């Protein structure tokens, strides 16, 4: 089966829903919406099987669909751009996660939105998202990748603002759109640099040529690396462009699960993993990835600890977990980053969908202070949420999160680019992760009941939850640290398409120490959560006094919104208001006004009199003859 | 010497001519608009199919015509556009009281003229083709003679086209007087030796010929008739004027320019650059605040001629293929726009304005979608045909470092953007639209519009579906 079927199916679904959307009955709209993603998942499985069977060593292959921009000239031979897909183990992994998690989430949303009018609109955007995301990860060319990149941005905007009657969702979607656009400009500049310096936008060619032409740590390599990083930072909500993601939680919860946890926000991770060899050429860029990852995982983690809103906790946790992935990328541990991406997609989708199930049962209430004691009322949700949280907190041995996080931490410690300090930050992050993930569990499911459950989640909603829960527990066993017994299926698989890890071999003793100390510290975090939110129940006791400065500072996500407001938005508005009255404006008006004036002048000449027109012809002939003869 | 083989090469033209005769006969026997419509469609289809039997590198048919890939591509383009216009006409004529069979006859004859032009290699066939194309148009513009603006438009067109044809003929005569031949390829050979002695006469001849060419292309300053005639003519004929009539002249002019090695005649290049810049700017400026959509499209067609001249000036193969490709994209978008307008026009309201379509999206989303797509393509927004066309022109220009022209193209496109997007904005304005639009689209028109939408998108997304053909055509020039 051709590779193109996988993105084509959801795209067809989108076209159908777009053209027929409002006329289709509800059932048909959902059938098309879910069906196209599910069929795409089936197609992915077939393509994947063919890929595994035909290329045992996971060799990449390219499938050219058509020539997108076919024009060429002898001087500008780079102008030809193929619309082609490229499948290697990295894009295979991304494609698998997108279609599989995507179809589970689509299935979940059927019931979740069962009272909503705009379900056709929802699925149209959802299908377009899946198609664009698949184009992004399968692209063989940066221009095609960029198209997918912008497509997912558009869908994110459309879906955050799905309930557009509420003004705040509109603001949130605009914020997400504009903030990510800032990153996109950087990405665009990276593309310009590549086209100018290397004369091609084909990803594989760019990587090869960059290795050949750019020496280590040249300005150009650093420039391109930093610009790519800028794009990744915007899309993946890393510091300093992370502020849009918590606001994006205004959208429907399945959207948060798919776009703002599992797939789109990890596009930045994919981009850096894909272009790893450019980052390997520049120590500055690589270092920047590491620093951004480390800073983000701490800051977002600390903010997650004090959020009231369940979805915001998850949003900050997503930022923080992607911070881990960036940490790994910065340390050159691409495999570890991709492993954590996969595991994170499972457990974070699970957590979001559980939050969605809670919201569904409690009139879209996501306030942790209004939940409590849901363990009895929603036992099914409790168990899957517990599994998700344990996975997030990386409870040793039983959860997939444990394996992926340990993998990252071990690699960061032993990598020449990483070392002690990044490792310590990662471990501190693990402590915080343990704290906030079990804070959620204790606040929502234990203690005194503070909210009513009005309806119970449908059986169909549990199917995705159970599948994802099983994966959150089981997916880790494809990559087990060698101290237990060596399993490295994932490394063998992904290793064929990303740069090899830089880590040095360490003695078994050191590995044990790393492993045990990291897991002990995350358990400490869980224990602290147990003390504070189960034993002491501090959230019930001092409701009033919690708004200390520190608390508010953390709750606002380290005041980044205020910072942006102060450093960017306000000056921008100030300057634009200032310029409104000044001569630049005069000039701008001049352009417009003169165009209108010219228009009026010219229109006045269109009198409708034949004699004038005939005169114009004769006059024109005269001018032409003069030009020809005297030039 | 005419051989049987040569007749075979001319079969597409013969087929269209025979269709016109057949139409007259059938009307003489019994008038029936459906029969006339079917005969014209069949005739065009037959001619289109016949073009596929002529895949030859180059064949001269007498002195007058040359059948090569370029000419055949031009023929196909003309035939397809006429086919679409016949479909439009059928829908348009349904609501009219007058007898309509002659409408098809005249259209077929005019189409024959256009076909004659795209394969012409001689002043004689050039002029004859032009007149065969133009004379039926006078009648077609004034076909519904109760409409006073139709008559007015026709009179204007007759007078001005007559003047410009006179210039054209005089220019031809001057050149013939100097070079003693009228075949393009022989002219090219005689050109250089005569250059020193008869420069003045040759240049004068060329300038006068250009008047006729520019008039047909409605390039500035010979553009003034366009808005008035576009507005007065019946809508299918307006579409015909904007596409076939202009396209045939563009195809012919590109051949003429290439055959005569226009890129070596600096005076000619100066002139064309001057006209191109004027057309781009004045076309877009005139469109700026225009409310009547037909007039807006007339001004847009002026600007698009300017763009095509930029590509033509970029010389080499790339430039020629850019002209052809742009012509194709322009045809698709313009026909789409006129097709959508067909559904908005009624006998009471023959000039749809921007105010008339306000809020139309909320009543007729599909129709508005067509209109928006057409205008986006005319502007040159990515994923539409117009973008690829403009991209190719820019590429051709950049490869020849025609920077001043390209800057003018970009700046004037920005002005045009404002003009065209006003239509789009109006469609989505949240107000109740003007009185309901009476016409329910008939199935034929729906399918035609859908096909044009697909064509506009396909050319924008997968242009390689025709670029090889176009590069082959340009290569045979």
Interface residues (C-beta under 8 A of the other chain):
Chain A: X66 X67 X68 X69 X70 X71 X73 X74 X75 X76 X79 X83 X595 X596 X598 X599 X600 X602 X603 X605 X606 X608 X610 X612 X613 X614 X616 X617 X618 X619 X620 X621 X623 X624 X625 X627 X628 X629 X631
Chain B: X155 X156 X159 X160 X163 X164 X167 X200 X203 X204 X206 X207 X208 X210 X211 X214 X215 X221 X222 X224 X225 X227 X228 X266 X267 X268 X270 X271 X274 X275 X282 X285 X286 X288 X289 X290 X316 X318 X321 X322 X388 X391 X392 X395 X396 X398 X399 X415 X461 X462 X463 X464 X465 X467 X468
